[in-house]
Amino acid sequence: MSPCEGKMTREQNVRAVRRWFTEGWTGSLDLAEEIFSPALRTNGILVGTDGPKRNNRNRLAGFPDVHVVLEDVIEVDDRVVVRLEWTGTHTGEYSGVPPTGKAVRVPGLAIWRFADGKVVEIWSIQDQFSLLQQIGVLSPEIGGVQVRPGPS
């Protein structure tokens, strides 16, 4: 493979990531077949192409107005690292939680590994703790990764 071909592949990987977070996250779930391998593993668990679709269906059911901002997209070799923030209004059931009408801001981080033109591995985290606090499932008094400053 020439250096130009490798660079094109990395650019295509970045383009696939951007498409999933903009188009896939807002409802174009058929993109999963194009972007993800049937052997896709997320955080070490085999999920195939149905895993990302299930996650997005759940998110869209709870937050139909979801909007994603990709803060950083970094590509290195066969990997693309994304730091993002998604926002939405909890107007539908999300993971069994009835709608609250509350707006949320949720940061996330994902590392995607590509092989043969498809995503084969994802390691990701999102601030689910903060999300559950924002929709009222967890008390804001419970400390998470960042402990809120108390009275001085």
N, C-alpha and C positions, 0 to 999 in steps of 0.2 A: 504494500500500500504506500503510495507517495504521501509526502507531508500535506499536500493539498487535500487528498482524499480524507486523511485523518481529521483535518480541520473541518471539512464539510460534515463529517460524521458528528463531531462535537457540536457544531452549529445546529445540526438536525436534532440532536439530543436536547439542546436548550430549547429549540422551537417546540419539541414534543412536550416538555415540561410546561412551558408557557401556555400551550394550547389546553393541556389538561386543567390547569388552575384557572383559566379564563373560560373556556368553552365547556369542558367536562364538569367542572364544579357548578356551572349554572344550568346543567341539564342535558348536555350532549353526551349521554352515557355510552353511546355506541363507539365513541372514540377509544374506549377501553380496549376494544378488540384490536385496534390499530397500534396503540401505544404500549400495552402491557403484554408480557409473555403469559401463556397459560401456566407456566411454572413460577409465576411471580410469588415471592415471599415478602411479607411485610413484617418487620420486627421479628424475623426468624420463623414466621408461621406461613405455611403454604396457603395462599388465598386465591391464586389464579386471577383471571380477569374479572371474576365476580366480586372480589374483595373491594376494589376501588368503587365499583358501581354501587354495592351495598352501602358503603360509607357515604357516598354522595346522595343516594336516595334518602337515607336517614337525615342527613344534614339539610337537604332541600325540603323535606317534610316539615322539619322544625323551624327552618329559617329560609322561607322561599325567596326572600329578597337578598340572599347571601351575595356579598361583594368581596373579592379577594384583591389584595395589593401585594405584589411580589416586591419585597424590600431589597433583597439581594438574590442574585442568581449567579453562582460561581461554577464554572465547569473545569474539571481536572480529569484528564485521561478519559476513562469510561464512566465517570461520575458527574452528577450535577447536584449541587447543594443549593437549597432554597430556604431563605428566611422570609416568612410571609406574615400577614395579618389578615384575618377575615372578620367581617362584620355582618350583622344581620339582626332581624327582629324575631323573637321567639313567638311566632303566631300559629305554630302547629306542634304536634307531638314530636318530641326529640328523645330518642332512647328511652321511651316509656314515660317521659316527663310531660305532663299536659302543658299547653301553651300558657305563657305568662304575659305576653305582650312586651317584654323587656328587650331593650337593645343590648347587644353584646359586641365586644372587641376581643378577639382571640388570637394570640400570637402562636406561631408554629415554626417548626424547622424540619426539613426533610432532606435525606441524602438518597438519591436515586442512582442505581448502577445499571448500565445498559450492556447488553450482549446481543450481537446479531440484529441490531436495529430495534430491539424492544427492551423495556424495563424488566429486569429479572429480579431485582432486589430493591426494597425501600426500607430505610430506617427513618422513623419519624416520631416526633413528639408534638403535641399541641398542649396548651395550657388548659387542660380539661378541668382542673381544679378551679381556676378562675372563672371558666365558663359556668360551672355549676354554682358558683357563688353569685355570678351575675344574674342567673335566672332564679335564684332563691332556693336552690336545693341544699346548698351548704351555707352556713352562717358566715358573714364577712369577718366575724371575730376569730375564725379558725385560721391559723397562720399557714401559709404555704411556703414555697421556696423563698420568697422575699417576705420577711416579716415587716409589717407596717409599723412605722414609728408610733410609739405611744406618747402619752402626755409627758411633758418634760418636768 
